[in-house]
Amino acid sequence: MDRKDVGDRQLDALLERLDRLCAEMHSLNRHLDTNEHLLRISRELSTLNESLQALAYAALGRQAPTVRRRRTG
């Protein structure tokens, strides 16, 4: 395999492409971090919702909940 010399312009172009790739990777990592935080928040909200429902049923005692539906139309 012949070794080719890389000219200054080619080297600059390669470095510019590498810089753009690095910037894109940083952007993707930020998005992934944000998604992980949103998943944690979603799980916490789900747990909180279950706890609030348990408290609501405990406050009702043995009486079943009364649900009124809205009329549509």
VMD Tcl script that builds the backbone (N, CA, C; Angstrom):
set m [mol new atoms 219]
animate dup $m
set s [atomselect $m all]
$s set {name element resname resid chain x y z} {
  {N N MET 1 A 0.849 -1.160 0.000}
  {CA C MET 1 A 0.000 0.000 0.000}
  {C C MET 1 A 0.905 1.236 0.000}
  {N N ASP 2 A 0.676 2.123 -0.925}
  {CA C ASP 2 A 1.469 3.348 -1.001}
  {C C ASP 2 A 1.003 4.339 0.043}
  {N N ARG 3 A 1.956 4.982 0.653}
  {CA C ARG 3 A 1.626 6.007 1.641}
  {C C ARG 3 A 1.530 7.340 0.918}
  {N N LYS 4 A 0.399 8.002 1.062}
  {CA C LYS 4 A 0.185 9.276 0.373}
  {C C LYS 4 A 0.363 10.407 1.367}
  {N N ASP 5 A 0.976 11.451 0.914}
  {CA C ASP 5 A 1.104 12.637 1.747}
  {C C ASP 5 A -0.198 13.419 1.689}
  {N N VAL 6 A -0.596 13.896 2.838}
  {CA C VAL 6 A -1.822 14.685 2.922}
  {C C VAL 6 A -1.416 16.152 2.883}
  {N N GLY 7 A -1.988 16.870 1.926}
  {CA C GLY 7 A -1.682 18.282 1.799}
  {C C GLY 7 A -2.345 19.090 2.896}
  {N N ASP 8 A -1.934 20.349 3.023}
  {CA C ASP 8 A -2.487 21.229 4.051}
  {C C ASP 8 A -3.990 21.409 3.902}
  {N N ARG 9 A -4.451 21.572 2.674}
  {CA C ARG 9 A -5.894 21.764 2.457}
  {C C ARG 9 A -6.678 20.511 2.838}
  {N N GLN 10 A -6.144 19.366 2.459}
  {CA C GLN 10 A -6.813 18.112 2.806}
  {C C GLN 10 A -6.822 17.905 4.312}
  {N N LEU 11 A -5.721 18.233 4.961}
  {CA C LEU 11 A -5.656 18.097 6.410}
  {C C LEU 11 A -6.644 19.031 7.087}
  {N N ASP 12 A -6.722 20.265 6.590}
  {CA C ASP 12 A -7.696 21.207 7.148}
  {C C ASP 12 A -9.122 20.699 6.951}
  {N N ALA 13 A -9.402 20.135 5.767}
  {CA C ALA 13 A -10.739 19.606 5.504}
  {C C ALA 13 A -11.043 18.430 6.433}
  {N N LEU 14 A -10.067 17.554 6.628}
  {CA C LEU 14 A -10.265 16.417 7.534}
  {C C LEU 14 A -10.502 16.880 8.967}
  {N N LEU 15 A -9.719 17.845 9.411}
  {CA C LEU 15 A -9.887 18.360 10.772}
  {C C LEU 15 A -11.249 19.030 10.943}
  {N N GLU 16 A -11.698 19.731 9.908}
  {CA C GLU 16 A -13.006 20.376 9.977}
  {C C GLU 16 A -14.115 19.333 10.080}
  {N N ARG 17 A -13.989 18.264 9.311}
  {CA C ARG 17 A -14.977 17.184 9.393}
  {C C ARG 17 A -14.972 16.527 10.771}
  {N N LEU 18 A -13.775 16.318 11.305}
  {CA C LEU 18 A -13.685 15.737 12.646}
  {C C LEU 18 A -14.312 16.654 13.688}
  {N N ASP 19 A -14.106 17.945 13.567}
  {CA C ASP 19 A -14.717 18.905 14.493}
  {C C ASP 19 A -16.241 18.850 14.410}
  {N N ARG 20 A -16.765 18.738 13.190}
  {CA C ARG 20 A -18.224 18.656 13.032}
  {C C ARG 20 A -18.766 17.354 13.622}
  {N N LEU 21 A -18.026 16.264 13.413}
  {CA C LEU 21 A -18.441 14.989 14.000}
  {C C LEU 21 A -18.434 15.044 15.528}
  {N N CYS 22 A -17.416 15.661 16.088}
  {CA C CYS 22 A -17.348 15.803 17.553}
  {C C CYS 22 A -18.513 16.639 18.071}
  {N N ALA 23 A -18.813 17.731 17.375}
  {CA C ALA 23 A -19.932 18.584 17.787}
  {C C ALA 23 A -21.245 17.804 17.725}
  {N N GLU 24 A -21.417 17.008 16.679}
  {CA C GLU 24 A -22.635 16.205 16.554}
  {C C GLU 24 A -22.719 15.159 17.669}
  {N N MET 25 A -21.599 14.540 18.003}
  {CA C MET 25 A -21.587 13.567 19.087}
  {C C MET 25 A -21.940 14.224 20.425}
  {N N HIS 26 A -21.429 15.417 20.666}
  {CA C HIS 26 A -21.775 16.135 21.899}
  {C C HIS 26 A -23.270 16.429 21.939}
  {N N SER 27 A -23.814 16.831 20.800}
  {CA C SER 27 A -25.249 17.118 20.724}
  {C C SER 27 A -26.067 15.858 21.000}
  {N N LEU 28 A -25.685 14.744 20.393}
  {CA C LEU 28 A -26.401 13.486 20.626}
  {C C LEU 28 A -26.311 13.052 22.091}
  {N N ASN 29 A -25.152 13.218 22.693}
  {CA C ASN 29 A -24.992 12.868 24.109}
  {C C ASN 29 A -25.885 13.718 25.001}
  {N N ARG 30 A -26.003 15.015 24.683}
  {CA C ARG 30 A -26.897 15.892 25.462}
  {C C ARG 30 A -28.336 15.417 25.344}
  {N N HIS 31 A -28.752 15.046 24.124}
  {CA C HIS 31 A -30.121 14.557 23.932}
  {C C HIS 31 A -30.358 13.266 24.706}
  {N N LEU 32 A -29.398 12.366 24.688}
  {CA C LEU 32 A -29.541 11.117 25.438}
  {C C LEU 32 A -29.633 11.377 26.934}
  {N N ASP 33 A -28.817 12.308 27.434}
  {CA C ASP 33 A -28.874 12.651 28.856}
  {C C ASP 33 A -30.244 13.219 29.217}
  {N N THR 34 A -30.768 14.076 28.343}
  {CA C THR 34 A -32.089 14.665 28.583}
  {C C THR 34 A -33.157 13.572 28.610}
  {N N ASN 35 A -33.079 12.634 27.666}
  {CA C ASN 35 A -34.058 11.546 27.624}
  {C C ASN 35 A -33.988 10.686 28.883}
  {N N GLU 36 A -32.772 10.435 29.378}
  {CA C GLU 36 A -32.644 9.656 30.612}
  {C C GLU 36 A -33.295 10.378 31.783}
  {N N HIS 37 A -33.104 11.696 31.860}
  {CA C HIS 37 A -33.707 12.468 32.943}
  {C C HIS 37 A -35.228 12.453 32.821}
  {N N LEU 38 A -35.735 12.554 31.601}
  {CA C LEU 38 A -37.184 12.519 31.411}
  {C C LEU 38 A -37.768 11.164 31.795}
  {N N LEU 39 A -37.051 10.098 31.511}
  {CA C LEU 39 A -37.525 8.770 31.916}
  {C C LEU 39 A -37.570 8.645 33.435}
  {N N ARG 40 A -36.565 9.175 34.100}
  {CA C ARG 40 A -36.564 9.148 35.573}
  {C C ARG 40 A -37.739 9.939 36.123}
  {N N ILE 41 A -37.981 11.122 35.558}
  {CA C ILE 41 A -39.097 11.958 36.011}
  {C C ILE 41 A -40.414 11.231 35.776}
  {N N SER 42 A -40.547 10.580 34.623}
  {CA C SER 42 A -41.767 9.841 34.304}
  {C C SER 42 A -42.003 8.723 35.313}
  {N N ARG 43 A -40.942 7.992 35.665}
  {CA C ARG 43 A -41.084 6.918 36.657}
  {C C ARG 43 A -41.474 7.478 38.017}
  {N N GLU 44 A -40.861 8.586 38.395}
  {CA C GLU 44 A -41.184 9.195 39.692}
  {C C GLU 44 A -42.634 9.670 39.720}
  {N N LEU 45 A -43.103 10.260 38.619}
  {CA C LEU 45 A -44.492 10.712 38.560}
  {C C LEU 45 A -45.457 9.541 38.618}
  {N N SER 46 A -45.099 8.443 37.971}
  {CA C SER 46 A -45.943 7.255 38.028}
  {C C SER 46 A -46.041 6.722 39.455}
  {N N THR 47 A -44.908 6.677 40.139}
  {CA C THR 47 A -44.891 6.221 41.532}
  {C C THR 47 A -45.701 7.160 42.416}
  {N N LEU 48 A -45.543 8.452 42.191}
  {CA C LEU 48 A -46.303 9.438 42.962}
  {C C LEU 48 A -47.797 9.277 42.723}
  {N N ASN 49 A -48.179 9.052 41.474}
  {CA C ASN 49 A -49.589 8.861 41.142}
  {C C ASN 49 A -50.156 7.636 41.861}
  {N N GLU 50 A -49.406 6.543 41.857}
  {CA C GLU 50 A -49.865 5.338 42.557}
  {C C GLU 50 A -50.010 5.592 44.052}
  {N N SER 51 A -49.077 6.336 44.623}
  {CA C SER 51 A -49.141 6.634 46.059}
  {C C SER 51 A -50.347 7.506 46.373}
  {N N LEU 52 A -50.597 8.485 45.521}
  {CA C LEU 52 A -51.757 9.355 45.747}
  {C C LEU 52 A -53.064 8.584 45.606}
  {N N GLN 53 A -53.124 7.664 44.677}
  {CA C GLN 53 A -54.326 6.838 44.539}
  {C C GLN 53 A -54.522 5.961 45.770}
  {N N ALA 54 A -53.448 5.401 46.283}
  {CA C ALA 54 A -53.547 4.577 47.488}
  {C C ALA 54 A -54.028 5.407 48.666}
  {N N LEU 55 A -53.503 6.623 48.793}
  {CA C LEU 55 A -53.957 7.508 49.873}
  {C C LEU 55 A -55.428 7.877 49.716}
  {N N ALA 56 A -55.843 8.124 48.481}
  {CA C ALA 56 A -57.244 8.486 48.244}
  {C C ALA 56 A -58.172 7.342 48.621}
  {N N TYR 57 A -57.818 6.123 48.224}
  {CA C TYR 57 A -58.650 4.975 48.594}
  {C C TYR 57 A -58.610 4.724 50.095}
  {N N ALA 58 A -57.484 4.955 50.726}
  {CA C ALA 58 A -57.400 4.783 52.179}
  {C C ALA 58 A -58.277 5.814 52.881}
  {N N ALA 59 A -58.349 7.026 52.334}
  {CA C ALA 59 A -59.180 8.064 52.936}
  {C C ALA 59 A -60.658 7.741 52.790}
  {N N LEU 60 A -61.027 6.987 51.775}
  {CA C LEU 60 A -62.435 6.612 51.586}
  {C C LEU 60 A -62.865 5.541 52.576}
  {N N GLY 61 A -61.927 4.850 53.130}
  {CA C GLY 61 A -62.277 3.768 54.055}
  {C C GLY 61 A -62.809 2.583 53.276}
  {N N ARG 62 A -63.872 2.001 53.793}
  {CA C ARG 62 A -64.423 0.820 53.126}
  {C C ARG 62 A -65.432 1.197 52.051}
  {N N GLN 63 A -65.786 2.455 51.979}
  {CA C GLN 63 A -66.781 2.891 51.001}
  {C C GLN 63 A -66.160 2.929 49.598}
  {N N ALA 64 A -66.867 2.390 48.642}
  {CA C ALA 64 A -66.384 2.411 47.262}
  {C C ALA 64 A -66.452 3.839 46.714}
  {N N PRO 65 A -65.574 4.182 45.826}
  {CA C PRO 65 A -65.584 5.536 45.269}
  {C C PRO 65 A -66.812 5.777 44.395}
  {N N THR 66 A -67.336 6.971 44.450}
  {CA C THR 66 A -68.448 7.374 43.614}
  {C C THR 66 A -67.910 8.201 42.461}
  {N N VAL 67 A -68.189 7.744 41.273}
  {CA C VAL 67 A -67.654 8.429 40.092}
  {C C VAL 67 A -68.823 8.971 39.301}
  {N N ARG 68 A -68.782 10.248 39.018}
  {CA C ARG 68 A -69.817 10.867 38.188}
  {C C ARG 68 A -69.203 11.159 36.829}
  {N N ARG 69 A -69.906 10.728 35.833}
  {CA C ARG 69 A -69.421 10.973 34.465}
  {C C ARG 69 A -70.089 12.217 33.901}
  {N N ARG 70 A -69.316 12.956 33.154}
  {CA C ARG 70 A -69.869 14.160 32.508}
  {C C ARG 70 A -70.704 13.750 31.308}
  {N N ARG 71 A -71.755 14.503 31.124}
  {CA C ARG 71 A -72.594 14.250 29.951}
  {C C ARG 71 A -71.967 14.925 28.750}
  {N N THR 72 A -71.929 14.229 27.655}
  {CA C THR 72 A -71.394 14.810 26.423}
  {C C THR 72 A -72.531 15.051 25.468}
  {N N GLY 73 A -72.427 16.150 24.774}
  {CA C GLY 73 A -73.429 16.382 23.756}
  {C C GLY 73 A -74.252 17.535 24.059}
}
mol reanalyze $m
mol bondsrecalc $m
mol representation Tube
mol addrep $m
